[in-house]
């Protein structure tokens, strides 16, 4: 990821399990990760640049 950042796309159902895994990160690597939860306003779609 950019400057140590990553973007993870998850379903709402998978989020609690992922957060549990992030909490193990501090124990393994020695620092606590920060995360932000964002929601989409509309479904994903392919966007082509204007030619």
C-alpha positions in Angstrom: 0.0 0.0 0.0 0.9 3.7 -0.3 2.9 4.8 2.7 2.0 1.7 4.6 -1.7 2.0 3.8 -3.9 -0.7 2.3 -7.5 -0.7 1.2 -9.5 -3.9 1.9 -12.9 -4.5 0.4 -15.0 -6.7 2.6 -18.7 -7.6 3.0 -20.4 -6.3 6.2 -20.5 -9.9 7.4 -16.7 -10.3 7.1 -15.8 -7.1 8.9 -15.9 -8.3 12.6 -13.6 -11.2 11.8 -11.2 -8.9 10.0 -11.1 -6.5 12.9 -10.3 -9.4 15.2 -7.3 -10.2 13.0 -6.2 -6.6 13.0 -6.1 -6.6 16.8 -3.5 -9.5 16.6 -1.3 -7.2 14.5 0.0 -5.3 17.5 1.1 -8.5 19.2 2.9 -9.7 16.0 4.5 -6.5 14.7 4.8 -4.3 17.8 2.5 -1.4 16.8 -1.2 -0.9 16.7 -2.8 -0.5 13.3 -5.4 2.2 12.6 -8.4 1.5 10.4 -11.3 3.4 9.0 -14.6 2.0 7.8 -16.2 3.6 4.8 -19.4 2.7 3.0 -20.3 3.0 -0.6 -23.0 5.3 -1.9 -23.7 3.2 -5.0 -22.6 -0.2 -6.4 -19.1 -0.6 -7.9 -18.8 0.0 -11.6 -16.1 0.1 -14.3 -15.2 3.7 -15.3 -13.4 4.3 -18.6 -11.4 7.6 -19.0 -12.7 10.0 -21.7 -10.6 9.7 -24.8 
